[in-house]
Amino acid sequence: MKNGIHPKYVDTEIKCACGHVLEVGSTKTDIRVEICSKCHPFFTGKQKLIDTAGRIERFRKKYAKFQNLQAGN
């Protein structure tokens, strides 16, 4: 490796908006994030259920004419 061309690698803290702090190594000295694994709905199990049945019905209704034409041929 050439000397003087690489950024300095330091121990730093990642700070989340929820208050969680994570110690990591990085080339940046201060990292702030809005969401982390402690507050993200996927990791906490508090996901909102999406109305997938409504989406499927809307899709079928929208493309029903196309389906009928294709089935007839």
mmCIF file of the N, C-alpha and C atoms, coordinates in Angstrom:
data_MODEL
# 
_entry.id   MODEL 
# 
loop_
_atom_site.group_PDB 
_atom_site.id 
_atom_site.type_symbol 
_atom_site.label_atom_id 
_atom_site.label_alt_id 
_atom_site.label_comp_id 
_atom_site.label_asym_id 
_atom_site.label_entity_id 
_atom_site.label_seq_id 
_atom_site.pdbx_PDB_ins_code 
_atom_site.Cartn_x 
_atom_site.Cartn_y 
_atom_site.Cartn_z 
_atom_site.occupancy 
_atom_site.B_iso_or_equiv 
_atom_site.pdbx_formal_charge 
_atom_site.auth_seq_id 
_atom_site.auth_comp_id 
_atom_site.auth_asym_id 
_atom_site.auth_atom_id 
_atom_site.pdbx_PDB_model_num 
ATOM 1   N N  . MET A 1 1  ? 0.836   -1.185  0.000   1.00 0.00 ? 1  MET A N  1 
ATOM 2   C CA . MET A 1 1  ? 0.000   0.000   0.000   1.00 0.00 ? 1  MET A CA 1 
ATOM 3   C C  . MET A 1 1  ? 0.876   1.242   0.000   1.00 0.00 ? 1  MET A C  1 
ATOM 4   N N  . LYS A 1 2  ? 0.418   2.230   -0.728  1.00 0.00 ? 2  LYS A N  1 
ATOM 5   C CA . LYS A 1 2  ? 1.140   3.500   -0.751  1.00 0.00 ? 2  LYS A CA 1 
ATOM 6   C C  . LYS A 1 2  ? 0.826   4.278   0.520   1.00 0.00 ? 2  LYS A C  1 
ATOM 7   N N  . ASN A 1 3  ? 1.783   4.962   1.027   1.00 0.00 ? 3  ASN A N  1 
ATOM 8   C CA . ASN A 1 3  ? 1.584   5.788   2.218   1.00 0.00 ? 3  ASN A CA 1 
ATOM 9   C C  . ASN A 1 3  ? 0.993   7.139   1.829   1.00 0.00 ? 3  ASN A C  1 
ATOM 10  N N  . GLY A 1 4  ? 0.081   7.635   2.697   1.00 0.00 ? 4  GLY A N  1 
ATOM 11  C CA . GLY A 1 4  ? -0.450  8.979   2.526   1.00 0.00 ? 4  GLY A CA 1 
ATOM 12  C C  . GLY A 1 4  ? -1.650  9.107   1.607   1.00 0.00 ? 4  GLY A C  1 
ATOM 13  N N  . ILE A 1 5  ? -2.129  8.015   0.984   1.00 0.00 ? 5  ILE A N  1 
ATOM 14  C CA . ILE A 1 5  ? -3.276  8.146   0.085   1.00 0.00 ? 5  ILE A CA 1 
ATOM 15  C C  . ILE A 1 5  ? -4.560  7.573   0.673   1.00 0.00 ? 5  ILE A C  1 
ATOM 16  N N  . HIS A 1 6  ? -4.446  6.827   1.743   1.00 0.00 ? 6  HIS A N  1 
ATOM 17  C CA . HIS A 1 6  ? -5.621  6.197   2.336   1.00 0.00 ? 6  HIS A CA 1 
ATOM 18  C C  . HIS A 1 6  ? -6.169  7.036   3.486   1.00 0.00 ? 6  HIS A C  1 
ATOM 19  N N  . PRO A 1 7  ? -7.511  7.062   3.645   1.00 0.00 ? 7  PRO A N  1 
ATOM 20  C CA . PRO A 1 7  ? -8.082  7.824   4.765   1.00 0.00 ? 7  PRO A CA 1 
ATOM 21  C C  . PRO A 1 7  ? -7.749  7.161   6.094   1.00 0.00 ? 7  PRO A C  1 
ATOM 22  N N  . LYS A 1 8  ? -7.769  7.946   7.138   1.00 0.00 ? 8  LYS A N  1 
ATOM 23  C CA . LYS A 1 8  ? -7.462  7.445   8.472   1.00 0.00 ? 8  LYS A CA 1 
ATOM 24  C C  . LYS A 1 8  ? -8.637  6.599   8.984   1.00 0.00 ? 8  LYS A C  1 
ATOM 25  N N  . TYR A 1 9  ? -8.355  5.397   9.458   1.00 0.00 ? 9  TYR A N  1 
ATOM 26  C CA . TYR A 1 9  ? -9.365  4.472   9.973   1.00 0.00 ? 9  TYR A CA 1 
ATOM 27  C C  . TYR A 1 9  ? -9.390  4.609   11.492  1.00 0.00 ? 9  TYR A C  1 
ATOM 28  N N  . VAL A 1 10 ? -10.559 5.005   12.039  1.00 0.00 ? 10 VAL A N  1 
ATOM 29  C CA . VAL A 1 10 ? -10.671 5.271   13.471  1.00 0.00 ? 10 VAL A CA 1 
ATOM 30  C C  . VAL A 1 10 ? -11.863 4.526   14.067  1.00 0.00 ? 10 VAL A C  1 
ATOM 31  N N  . ASP A 1 11 ? -11.833 4.341   15.379  1.00 0.00 ? 11 ASP A N  1 
ATOM 32  C CA . ASP A 1 11 ? -13.004 3.807   16.089  1.00 0.00 ? 11 ASP A CA 1 
ATOM 33  C C  . ASP A 1 11 ? -14.012 4.941   16.222  1.00 0.00 ? 11 ASP A C  1 
ATOM 34  N N  . THR A 1 12 ? -15.261 4.660   15.894  1.00 0.00 ? 12 THR A N  1 
ATOM 35  C CA . THR A 1 12 ? -16.288 5.697   15.930  1.00 0.00 ? 12 THR A CA 1 
ATOM 36  C C  . THR A 1 12 ? -17.597 5.110   16.453  1.00 0.00 ? 12 THR A C  1 
ATOM 37  N N  . GLU A 1 13 ? -18.548 5.965   16.702  1.00 0.00 ? 13 GLU A N  1 
ATOM 38  C CA . GLU A 1 13 ? -19.866 5.557   17.192  1.00 0.00 ? 13 GLU A CA 1 
ATOM 39  C C  . GLU A 1 13 ? -20.922 5.882   16.144  1.00 0.00 ? 13 GLU A C  1 
ATOM 40  N N  . ILE A 1 14 ? -21.822 4.925   15.913  1.00 0.00 ? 14 ILE A N  1 
ATOM 41  C CA . ILE A 1 14 ? -22.995 5.180   15.093  1.00 0.00 ? 14 ILE A CA 1 
ATOM 42  C C  . ILE A 1 14 ? -24.121 5.484   16.067  1.00 0.00 ? 14 ILE A C  1 
ATOM 43  N N  . LYS A 1 15 ? -24.731 6.655   15.935  1.00 0.00 ? 15 LYS A N  1 
ATOM 44  C CA . LYS A 1 15 ? -25.793 7.072   16.846  1.00 0.00 ? 15 LYS A CA 1 
ATOM 45  C C  . LYS A 1 15 ? -27.115 7.114   16.088  1.00 0.00 ? 15 LYS A C  1 
ATOM 46  N N  . CYS A 1 16 ? -28.097 6.383   16.612  1.00 0.00 ? 16 CYS A N  1 
ATOM 47  C CA . CYS A 1 16 ? -29.416 6.341   16.004  1.00 0.00 ? 16 CYS A CA 1 
ATOM 48  C C  . CYS A 1 16 ? -30.319 7.385   16.663  1.00 0.00 ? 16 CYS A C  1 
ATOM 49  N N  . ALA A 1 17 ? -31.364 7.773   15.946  1.00 0.00 ? 17 ALA A N  1 
ATOM 50  C CA . ALA A 1 17 ? -32.324 8.731   16.479  1.00 0.00 ? 17 ALA A CA 1 
ATOM 51  C C  . ALA A 1 17 ? -33.056 8.163   17.695  1.00 0.00 ? 17 ALA A C  1 
ATOM 52  N N  . CYS A 1 18 ? -33.155 6.839   17.808  1.00 0.00 ? 18 CYS A N  1 
ATOM 53  C CA . CYS A 1 18 ? -33.827 6.223   18.950  1.00 0.00 ? 18 CYS A CA 1 
ATOM 54  C C  . CYS A 1 18 ? -32.959 6.231   20.202  1.00 0.00 ? 18 CYS A C  1 
ATOM 55  N N  . GLY A 1 19 ? -31.667 6.550   20.058  1.00 0.00 ? 19 GLY A N  1 
ATOM 56  C CA . GLY A 1 19 ? -30.772 6.609   21.203  1.00 0.00 ? 19 GLY A CA 1 
ATOM 57  C C  . GLY A 1 19 ? -29.772 5.472   21.263  1.00 0.00 ? 19 GLY A C  1 
ATOM 58  N N  . HIS A 1 20 ? -29.904 4.475   20.427  1.00 0.00 ? 20 HIS A N  1 
ATOM 59  C CA . HIS A 1 20 ? -28.984 3.340   20.420  1.00 0.00 ? 20 HIS A CA 1 
ATOM 60  C C  . HIS A 1 20 ? -27.636 3.769   19.845  1.00 0.00 ? 20 HIS A C  1 
ATOM 61  N N  . VAL A 1 21 ? -26.542 3.331   20.481  1.00 0.00 ? 21 VAL A N  1 
ATOM 62  C CA . VAL A 1 21 ? -25.187 3.665   20.042  1.00 0.00 ? 21 VAL A CA 1 
ATOM 63  C C  . VAL A 1 21 ? -24.447 2.373   19.746  1.00 0.00 ? 21 VAL A C  1 
ATOM 64  N N  . LEU A 1 22 ? -23.750 2.331   18.610  1.00 0.00 ? 22 LEU A N  1 
ATOM 65  C CA . LEU A 1 22 ? -23.019 1.152   18.183  1.00 0.00 ? 22 LEU A CA 1 
ATOM 66  C C  . LEU A 1 22 ? -21.575 1.534   17.900  1.00 0.00 ? 22 LEU A C  1 
ATOM 67  N N  . GLU A 1 23 ? -20.618 0.804   18.485  1.00 0.00 ? 23 GLU A N  1 
ATOM 68  C CA . GLU A 1 23 ? -19.203 1.069   18.283  1.00 0.00 ? 23 GLU A CA 1 
ATOM 69  C C  . GLU A 1 23 ? -18.711 0.309   17.049  1.00 0.00 ? 23 GLU A C  1 
ATOM 70  N N  . VAL A 1 24 ? -18.102 1.026   16.099  1.00 0.00 ? 24 VAL A N  1 
ATOM 71  C CA . VAL A 1 24 ? -17.586 0.427   14.877  1.00 0.00 ? 24 VAL A CA 1 
ATOM 72  C C  . VAL A 1 24 ? -16.294 1.119   14.467  1.00 0.00 ? 24 VAL A C  1 
ATOM 73  N N  . GLY A 1 25 ? -15.633 0.561   13.471  1.00 0.00 ? 25 GLY A N  1 
ATOM 74  C CA . GLY A 1 25 ? -14.479 1.201   12.870  1.00 0.00 ? 25 GLY A CA 1 
ATOM 75  C C  . GLY A 1 25 ? -14.904 1.826   11.552  1.00 0.00 ? 25 GLY A C  1 
ATOM 76  N N  . SER A 1 26 ? -14.423 3.028   11.280  1.00 0.00 ? 26 SER A N  1 
ATOM 77  C CA . SER A 1 26 ? -14.830 3.719   10.066  1.00 0.00 ? 26 SER A CA 1 
ATOM 78  C C  . SER A 1 26 ? -13.816 4.799   9.707   1.00 0.00 ? 26 SER A C  1 
ATOM 79  N N  . THR A 1 27 ? -13.944 5.304   8.501   1.00 0.00 ? 27 THR A N  1 
ATOM 80  C CA . THR A 1 27 ? -13.117 6.438   8.099   1.00 0.00 ? 27 THR A CA 1 
ATOM 81  C C  . THR A 1 27 ? -13.772 7.755   8.496   1.00 0.00 ? 27 THR A C  1 
ATOM 82  N N  . LYS A 1 28 ? -15.032 7.699   8.917   1.00 0.00 ? 28 LYS A N  1 
ATOM 83  C CA . LYS A 1 28 ? -15.737 8.886   9.392   1.00 0.00 ? 28 LYS A CA 1 
ATOM 84  C C  . LYS A 1 28 ? -15.668 8.926   10.918  1.00 0.00 ? 28 LYS A C  1 
ATOM 85  N N  . THR A 1 29 ? -15.685 10.118  11.478  1.00 0.00 ? 29 THR A N  1 
ATOM 86  C CA . THR A 1 29 ? -15.567 10.235  12.927  1.00 0.00 ? 29 THR A CA 1 
ATOM 87  C C  . THR A 1 29 ? -16.914 10.278  13.636  1.00 0.00 ? 29 THR A C  1 
ATOM 88  N N  . ASP A 1 30 ? -17.962 10.688  12.946  1.00 0.00 ? 30 ASP A N  1 
ATOM 89  C CA . ASP A 1 30 ? -19.280 10.788  13.569  1.00 0.00 ? 30 ASP A CA 1 
ATOM 90  C C  . ASP A 1 30 ? -20.344 10.349  12.567  1.00 0.00 ? 30 ASP A C  1 
ATOM 91  N N  . ILE A 1 31 ? -21.117 9.310   12.913  1.00 0.00 ? 31 ILE A N  1 
ATOM 92  C CA . ILE A 1 31 ? -22.155 8.805   12.023  1.00 0.00 ? 31 ILE A CA 1 
ATOM 93  C C  . ILE A 1 31 ? -23.484 8.852   12.769  1.00 0.00 ? 31 ILE A C  1 
ATOM 94  N N  . ARG A 1 32 ? -24.476 9.474   12.159  1.00 0.00 ? 32 ARG A N  1 
ATOM 95  C CA . ARG A 1 32 ? -25.823 9.536   12.729  1.00 0.00 ? 32 ARG A CA 1 
ATOM 96  C C  . ARG A 1 32 ? -26.803 8.955   11.722  1.00 0.00 ? 32 ARG A C  1 
ATOM 97  N N  . VAL A 1 33 ? -27.691 8.068   12.220  1.00 0.00 ? 33 VAL A N  1 
ATOM 98  C CA . VAL A 1 33 ? -28.688 7.437   11.357  1.00 0.00 ? 33 VAL A CA 1 
ATOM 99  C C  . VAL A 1 33 ? -30.070 7.655   11.953  1.00 0.00 ? 33 VAL A C  1 
ATOM 100 N N  . GLU A 1 34 ? -31.092 7.550   11.110  1.00 0.00 ? 34 GLU A N  1 
ATOM 101 C CA . GLU A 1 34 ? -32.467 7.748   11.563  1.00 0.00 ? 34 GLU A CA 1 
ATOM 102 C C  . GLU A 1 34 ? -33.090 6.473   12.094  1.00 0.00 ? 34 GLU A C  1 
ATOM 103 N N  . ILE A 1 35 ? -32.630 5.322   11.611  1.00 0.00 ? 35 ILE A N  1 
ATOM 104 C CA . ILE A 1 35 ? -33.239 4.058   12.008  1.00 0.00 ? 35 ILE A CA 1 
ATOM 105 C C  . ILE A 1 35 ? -32.153 2.987   12.077  1.00 0.00 ? 35 ILE A C  1 
ATOM 106 N N  . CYS A 1 36 ? -32.261 2.108   13.062  1.00 0.00 ? 36 CYS A N  1 
ATOM 107 C CA . CYS A 1 36 ? -31.274 1.044   13.251  1.00 0.00 ? 36 CYS A CA 1 
ATOM 108 C C  . CYS A 1 36 ? -31.991 -0.277  13.517  1.00 0.00 ? 36 CYS A C  1 
ATOM 109 N N  . SER A 1 37 ? -31.233 -1.330  13.790  1.00 0.00 ? 37 SER A N  1 
ATOM 110 C CA . SER A 1 37 ? -31.833 -2.638  14.026  1.00 0.00 ? 37 SER A CA 1 
ATOM 111 C C  . SER A 1 37 ? -32.619 -2.693  15.336  1.00 0.00 ? 37 SER A C  1 
ATOM 112 N N  . LYS A 1 38 ? -32.380 -1.774  16.241  1.00 0.00 ? 38 LYS A N  1 
ATOM 113 C CA . LYS A 1 38 ? -33.127 -1.749  17.510  1.00 0.00 ? 38 LYS A CA 1 
ATOM 114 C C  . LYS A 1 38 ? -34.506 -1.117  17.362  1.00 0.00 ? 38 LYS A C  1 
ATOM 115 N N  . CYS A 1 39 ? -34.699 -0.290  16.333  1.00 0.00 ? 39 CYS A N  1 
ATOM 116 C CA . CYS A 1 39 ? -35.990 0.390   16.181  1.00 0.00 ? 39 CYS A CA 1 
ATOM 117 C C  . CYS A 1 39 ? -36.664 0.125   14.835  1.00 0.00 ? 39 CYS A C  1 
ATOM 118 N N  . HIS A 1 40 ? -36.018 -0.604  13.926  1.00 0.00 ? 40 HIS A N  1 
ATOM 119 C CA . HIS A 1 40 ? -36.622 -0.901  12.623  1.00 0.00 ? 40 HIS A CA 1 
ATOM 120 C C  . HIS A 1 40 ? -37.731 -1.937  12.784  1.00 0.00 ? 40 HIS A C  1 
ATOM 121 N N  . PRO A 1 41 ? -38.890 -1.729  12.162  1.00 0.00 ? 41 PRO A N  1 
ATOM 122 C CA . PRO A 1 41 ? -40.031 -2.650  12.324  1.00 0.00 ? 41 PRO A CA 1 
ATOM 123 C C  . PRO A 1 41 ? -39.722 -4.093  11.926  1.00 0.00 ? 41 PRO A C  1 
ATOM 124 N N  . PHE A 1 42 ? -38.840 -4.316  10.968  1.00 0.00 ? 42 PHE A N  1 
ATOM 125 C CA . PHE A 1 42 ? -38.510 -5.687  10.560  1.00 0.00 ? 42 PHE A CA 1 
ATOM 126 C C  . PHE A 1 42 ? -37.844 -6.451  11.701  1.00 0.00 ? 42 PHE A C  1 
ATOM 127 N N  . PHE A 1 43 ? -36.952 -5.794  12.425  1.00 0.00 ? 43 PHE A N  1 
ATOM 128 C CA . PHE A 1 43 ? -36.223 -6.446  13.498  1.00 0.00 ? 43 PHE A CA 1 
ATOM 129 C C  . PHE A 1 43 ? -36.997 -6.476  14.814  1.00 0.00 ? 43 PHE A C  1 
ATOM 130 N N  . THR A 1 44 ? -37.880 -5.518  15.033  1.00 0.00 ? 44 THR A N  1 
ATOM 131 C CA . THR A 1 44 ? -38.624 -5.469  16.290  1.00 0.00 ? 44 THR A CA 1 
ATOM 132 C C  . THR A 1 44 ? -39.877 -6.325  16.257  1.00 0.00 ? 44 THR A C  1 
ATOM 133 N N  . GLY A 1 45 ? -40.330 -6.727  15.057  1.00 0.00 ? 45 GLY A N  1 
ATOM 134 C CA . GLY A 1 45 ? -41.534 -7.544  14.931  1.00 0.00 ? 45 GLY A CA 1 
ATOM 135 C C  . GLY A 1 45 ? -42.812 -6.736  14.993  1.00 0.00 ? 45 GLY A C  1 
ATOM 136 N N  . LYS A 1 46 ? -42.729 -5.443  14.897  1.00 0.00 ? 46 LYS A N  1 
ATOM 137 C CA . LYS A 1 46 ? -43.901 -4.575  14.954  1.00 0.00 ? 46 LYS A CA 1 
ATOM 138 C C  . LYS A 1 46 ? -44.227 -4.023  13.574  1.00 0.00 ? 46 LYS A C  1 
ATOM 139 N N  . GLN A 1 47 ? -44.242 -4.921  12.582  1.00 0.00 ? 47 GLN A N  1 
ATOM 140 C CA . GLN A 1 47 ? -44.524 -4.500  11.221  1.00 0.00 ? 47 GLN A CA 1 
ATOM 141 C C  . GLN A 1 47 ? -46.000 -4.199  11.048  1.00 0.00 ? 47 GLN A C  1 
ATOM 142 N N  . LYS A 1 48 ? -46.277 -3.252  10.161  1.00 0.00 ? 48 LYS A N  1 
ATOM 143 C CA . LYS A 1 48 ? -47.651 -2.953  9.802   1.00 0.00 ? 48 LYS A CA 1 
ATOM 144 C C  . LYS A 1 48 ? -48.069 -3.921  8.705   1.00 0.00 ? 48 LYS A C  1 
ATOM 145 N N  . LEU A 1 49 ? -49.252 -4.464  8.822   1.00 0.00 ? 49 LEU A N  1 
ATOM 146 C CA . LEU A 1 49 ? -49.744 -5.371  7.799   1.00 0.00 ? 49 LEU A CA 1 
ATOM 147 C C  . LEU A 1 49 ? -50.280 -4.568  6.628   1.00 0.00 ? 49 LEU A C  1 
ATOM 148 N N  . ILE A 1 50 ? -49.881 -4.962  5.443   1.00 0.00 ? 50 ILE A N  1 
ATOM 149 C CA . ILE A 1 50 ? -50.317 -4.276  4.229   1.00 0.00 ? 50 ILE A CA 1 
ATOM 150 C C  . ILE A 1 50 ? -51.470 -5.062  3.633   1.00 0.00 ? 50 ILE A C  1 
ATOM 151 N N  . ASP A 1 51 ? -52.460 -4.357  3.129   1.00 0.00 ? 51 ASP A N  1 
ATOM 152 C CA . ASP A 1 51 ? -53.633 -4.986  2.541   1.00 0.00 ? 51 ASP A CA 1 
ATOM 153 C C  . ASP A 1 51 ? -53.266 -5.567  1.176   1.00 0.00 ? 51 ASP A C  1 
ATOM 154 N N  . THR A 1 52 ? -52.637 -6.741  1.171   1.00 0.00 ? 52 THR A N  1 
ATOM 155 C CA . THR A 1 52 ? -52.222 -7.343  -0.088  1.00 0.00 ? 52 THR A CA 1 
ATOM 156 C C  . THR A 1 52 ? -53.413 -7.875  -0.864  1.00 0.00 ? 52 THR A C  1 
ATOM 157 N N  . ALA A 1 53 ? -54.442 -8.319  -0.177  1.00 0.00 ? 53 ALA A N  1 
ATOM 158 C CA . ALA A 1 53 ? -55.627 -8.815  -0.883  1.00 0.00 ? 53 ALA A CA 1 
ATOM 159 C C  . ALA A 1 53 ? -56.262 -7.694  -1.693  1.00 0.00 ? 53 ALA A C  1 
ATOM 160 N N  . GLY A 1 54 ? -56.334 -6.513  -1.149  1.00 0.00 ? 54 GLY A N  1 
ATOM 161 C CA . GLY A 1 54 ? -56.878 -5.371  -1.875  1.00 0.00 ? 54 GLY A CA 1 
ATOM 162 C C  . GLY A 1 54 ? -56.036 -5.022  -3.082  1.00 0.00 ? 54 GLY A C  1 
ATOM 163 N N  . ARG A 1 55 ? -54.733 -5.150  -2.956  1.00 0.00 ? 55 ARG A N  1 
ATOM 164 C CA . ARG A 1 55 ? -53.843 -4.865  -4.077  1.00 0.00 ? 55 ARG A CA 1 
ATOM 165 C C  . ARG A 1 55 ? -54.030 -5.889  -5.187  1.00 0.00 ? 55 ARG A C  1 
ATOM 166 N N  . ILE A 1 56 ? -54.171 -7.141  -4.816  1.00 0.00 ? 56 ILE A N  1 
ATOM 167 C CA . ILE A 1 56 ? -54.361 -8.193  -5.812  1.00 0.00 ? 56 ILE A CA 1 
ATOM 168 C C  . ILE A 1 56 ? -55.677 -8.000  -6.550  1.00 0.00 ? 56 ILE A C  1 
ATOM 169 N N  . GLU A 1 57 ? -56.724 -7.684  -5.814  1.00 0.00 ? 57 GLU A N  1 
ATOM 170 C CA . GLU A 1 57 ? -58.026 -7.462  -6.445  1.00 0.00 ? 57 GLU A CA 1 
ATOM 171 C C  . GLU A 1 57 ? -57.991 -6.268  -7.394  1.00 0.00 ? 57 GLU A C  1 
ATOM 172 N N  . ARG A 1 58 ? -57.324 -5.207  -7.000  1.00 0.00 ? 58 ARG A N  1 
ATOM 173 C CA . ARG A 1 58 ? -57.209 -4.046  -7.884  1.00 0.00 ? 58 ARG A CA 1 
ATOM 174 C C  . ARG A 1 58 ? -56.443 -4.399  -9.149  1.00 0.00 ? 58 ARG A C  1 
ATOM 175 N N  . PHE A 1 59 ? -55.384 -5.220  -9.010  1.00 0.00 ? 59 PHE A N  1 
ATOM 176 C CA . PHE A 1 59 ? -54.608 -5.647  -10.174 1.00 0.00 ? 59 PHE A CA 1 
ATOM 177 C C  . PHE A 1 59 ? -55.471 -6.476  -11.109 1.00 0.00 ? 59 PHE A C  1 
ATOM 178 N N  . ARG A 1 60 ? -56.194 -7.436  -10.560 1.00 0.00 ? 60 ARG A N  1 
ATOM 179 C CA . ARG A 1 60 ? -57.054 -8.296  -11.381 1.00 0.00 ? 60 ARG A CA 1 
ATOM 180 C C  . ARG A 1 60 ? -58.146 -7.488  -12.084 1.00 0.00 ? 60 ARG A C  1 
ATOM 181 N N  . LYS A 1 61 ? -58.712 -6.522  -11.374 1.00 0.00 ? 61 LYS A N  1 
ATOM 182 C CA . LYS A 1 61 ? -59.759 -5.681  -11.954 1.00 0.00 ? 61 LYS A CA 1 
ATOM 183 C C  . LYS A 1 61 ? -59.181 -4.830  -13.094 1.00 0.00 ? 61 LYS A C  1 
ATOM 184 N N  . LYS A 1 62 ? -57.995 -4.321  -12.885 1.00 0.00 ? 62 LYS A N  1 
ATOM 185 C CA . LYS A 1 62 ? -57.357 -3.467  -13.869 1.00 0.00 ? 62 LYS A CA 1 
ATOM 186 C C  . LYS A 1 62 ? -57.023 -4.236  -15.149 1.00 0.00 ? 62 LYS A C  1 
ATOM 187 N N  . TYR A 1 63 ? -56.563 -5.484  -15.018 1.00 0.00 ? 63 TYR A N  1 
ATOM 188 C CA . TYR A 1 63 ? -56.128 -6.260  -16.165 1.00 0.00 ? 63 TYR A CA 1 
ATOM 189 C C  . TYR A 1 63 ? -57.098 -7.376  -16.544 1.00 0.00 ? 63 TYR A C  1 
ATOM 190 N N  . ALA A 1 64 ? -58.333 -7.300  -16.090 1.00 0.00 ? 64 ALA A N  1 
ATOM 191 C CA . ALA A 1 64 ? -59.342 -8.321  -16.411 1.00 0.00 ? 64 ALA A CA 1 
ATOM 192 C C  . ALA A 1 64 ? -59.615 -8.357  -17.907 1.00 0.00 ? 64 ALA A C  1 
ATOM 193 N N  . LYS A 1 65 ? -59.697 -7.211  -18.534 1.00 0.00 ? 65 LYS A N  1 
ATOM 194 C CA . LYS A 1 65 ? -59.975 -7.147  -19.963 1.00 0.00 ? 65 LYS A CA 1 
ATOM 195 C C  . LYS A 1 65 ? -58.848 -7.836  -20.747 1.00 0.00 ? 65 LYS A C  1 
ATOM 196 N N  . PHE A 1 66 ? -57.620 -7.602  -20.380 1.00 0.00 ? 66 PHE A N  1 
ATOM 197 C CA . PHE A 1 66 ? -56.472 -8.212  -21.031 1.00 0.00 ? 66 PHE A CA 1 
ATOM 198 C C  . PHE A 1 66 ? -56.489 -9.730  -20.842 1.00 0.00 ? 66 PHE A C  1 
ATOM 199 N N  . GLN A 1 67 ? -56.820 -10.199 -19.651 1.00 0.00 ? 67 GLN A N  1 
ATOM 200 C CA . GLN A 1 67 ? -56.898 -11.626 -19.363 1.00 0.00 ? 67 GLN A CA 1 
ATOM 201 C C  . GLN A 1 67 ? -57.969 -12.289 -20.212 1.00 0.00 ? 67 GLN A C  1 
ATOM 202 N N  . ASN A 1 68 ? -59.140 -11.643 -20.355 1.00 0.00 ? 68 ASN A N  1 
ATOM 203 C CA . ASN A 1 68 ? -60.232 -12.197 -21.151 1.00 0.00 ? 68 ASN A CA 1 
ATOM 204 C C  . ASN A 1 68 ? -59.848 -12.299 -22.626 1.00 0.00 ? 68 ASN A C  1 
ATOM 205 N N  . LEU A 1 69 ? -59.166 -11.312 -23.144 1.00 0.00 ? 69 LEU A N  1 
ATOM 206 C CA . LEU A 1 69 ? -58.732 -11.342 -24.544 1.00 0.00 ? 69 LEU A CA 1 
ATOM 207 C C  . LEU A 1 69 ? -57.716 -12.460 -24.780 1.00 0.00 ? 69 LEU A C  1 
ATOM 208 N N  . GLN A 1 70 ? -56.825 -12.631 -23.866 1.00 0.00 ? 70 GLN A N  1 
ATOM 209 C CA . GLN A 1 70 ? -55.789 -13.645 -23.993 1.00 0.00 ? 70 GLN A CA 1 
ATOM 210 C C  . GLN A 1 70 ? -56.386 -15.057 -23.855 1.00 0.00 ? 70 GLN A C  1 
ATOM 211 N N  . ALA A 1 71 ? -57.364 -15.240 -22.998 1.00 0.00 ? 71 ALA A N  1 
ATOM 212 C CA . ALA A 1 71 ? -57.995 -16.544 -22.797 1.00 0.00 ? 71 ALA A CA 1 
ATOM 213 C C  . ALA A 1 71 ? -58.825 -16.937 -24.005 1.00 0.00 ? 71 ALA A C  1 
ATOM 214 N N  . GLY A 1 72 ? -59.382 -15.981 -24.714 1.00 0.00 ? 72 GLY A N  1 
ATOM 215 C CA . GLY A 1 72 ? -60.205 -16.232 -25.885 1.00 0.00 ? 72 GLY A CA 1 
ATOM 216 C C  . GLY A 1 72 ? -59.414 -16.691 -27.087 1.00 0.00 ? 72 GLY A C  1 
ATOM 217 N N  . ASN A 1 73 ? -58.136 -16.356 -27.172 1.00 0.00 ? 73 ASN A N  1 
ATOM 218 C CA . ASN A 1 73 ? -57.299 -16.715 -28.339 1.00 0.00 ? 73 ASN A CA 1 
ATOM 219 C C  . ASN A 1 73 ? -56.679 -18.051 -28.201 1.00 0.00 ? 73 ASN A C  1 
# 
